[in-house]
Amino acid sequence: MLPILPNTIQTISSMAYPNKVIRNIKTGQDIRFIKTGRETNGELLEMEASFAPHSMEPAAHYHPKQAEDFTVLQGAITVRLNGKVSVLKAGDSLHIPPNAVHAMWNSTSQKAVVNWKVKPALNTDHLLETGVGLANDTNTTEKGMPGVLQMALLAQRYSDVYRLAKPSYAVQRIMFGLLSPIARLAGYRSEYKKYID
């Protein structure tokens, strides 16, 4: 496990680079970038993610074009994969293929740390930086989820890397498509340069 360098911890800053750490103050999750898509010609995004004790279960979601591989380095992680719940402990690994509905959180009283690989990288780093930036600017719920207008724009922008499991993708496309013009008029954006530049 590579050390987290204290002077690299940032909540809002330039795009992902090795050893950059983003910290979500709402969920208590830290993500340290190890390898970015820029360095791997888009083949891989590798991170180390830490989960605070008793973190909340995030919204079930899936990745239509990407596979994920997780290895637990410390503690234990609870995983809901295609409706089945299991617990991974230090040393355990999990492969999540494209389109598999899942959620991952820490239901224990100890910090958990995982190595997290996403293949191909696509623009997942931008999605993570944007989500953390919005949460840290208090533009999300206490669970770290953006409001429906902001979500409409993000869901369209990042539909190739992240989709909510419910409602169906067809319903989401219609609903978010109708809400997008309203969201833009209200001042929301699908991308915020201050989070990813």
Secondary structure, DSSP 4 states (H G I P E B T S, - for coil): -PPPPGGGEESS-SSP-TT-EEEETTTTEEEEEEE-TTTTTTS-EEEEEEE-TTPPPPPPEE-SS-EEEEEEEESEEEEEETTEEEEEETT-EEEE-TT--EEEE--SSS-EEEEEEEES-TTHHHHHHHHHHHHHTT-B-TTSPBPHHHHHHHHHHTTTT-EESSS-HHHHHHHHHHHHHHHHHTT--S--HHHH-
